[in-house]
Amino acid sequence: MSSDYNIYRFGDFILDVEEEKLLQGDKVIPLEPKPFETLVFFAQNAGKRVTKEEILNTIWKDAFVEENNIPISIFKIRHALG
């Protein structure tokens, strides 16, 4: 995975943080805001072990949410990535 100007590349995918787009080639892959933020968090922390608390405090910092929001976001990311 590489990072250039808030762009992360992995496999056939490009994650453009500034444009808030996930691309596979020229195709835009739709992803809801929280799963997108979660994917960005994972890209920014690639190779690091992160805790549920770190994910919740980063992605849902302004809201009280259940831990089950994390697997829901991961399911949506996996679905988007195929």
N, C-alpha and C positions, 0 to 999 in steps of 0.2 A: 504494500500500500504506500502511496506517495502523497505528499501534500504540497500544493503550490497555490498560494493566494486563496486559501479556503476551498480548495478543490482536492478531493480525495479520489483516488483511482484504485479499484479492486476488481479483479476479473474483467468482465466486459462492462462494468459499471463506472459511472462518474457521479460523484456526489458534490454538487455545486452549492456550497453553503450560502454564499451571497445571493444567488438567484433562487435559492430554496427549491432546487430541482434535483431529482434522481434521474439519471439518463442511462440507457443501455443503447450504445451507439447513438443514433439520432433520435431514438424514441424516448419520450418523457414517460417515466413510470410514476403513476399517481401514488402519493403517500400522504396520509393525513398529518396535520401539524405535530402532534405528540410523537407518533412513530418516527417522523422525520427528525425531530430533535433528538430522539433516542438513538437513531442511526448516526447522527452527527457526533453525539457523545461517545458512542462506541468507536467511531473512526478516530476521534481525537485522543482516545485512550487505548488505541490498538496495542496489543502486547502487554497491557497492564491488567492486573486483577482489580476489579472494582466491586464495591459492595452495593447491596440493595439501597442502603441509606444514601450512598453517593449518587446513585441514579435518581432516587426520589428527590433529594435535595437540589439536584441540578435541573431536572426536567420539570418537576412539579413544586418548585421552591415556594410559590405563592399560594399553594392550595393544600388542603388536607385530603389525601387520597389513600386508598388501600394499596397494599403491596401487589395485589393482583393486576394492577394497571401495567406493571412491568411485563409480565408474560403476554398480556393482550397486545402491547406495543410490539413485542418481539414476534408474535404470531403474524401481525400485519406486515412487519418488515420481511419476514421469511416469505410470506405470500407475494409481496412485491418483487422480491429477488428471484422467486420461482424455485 
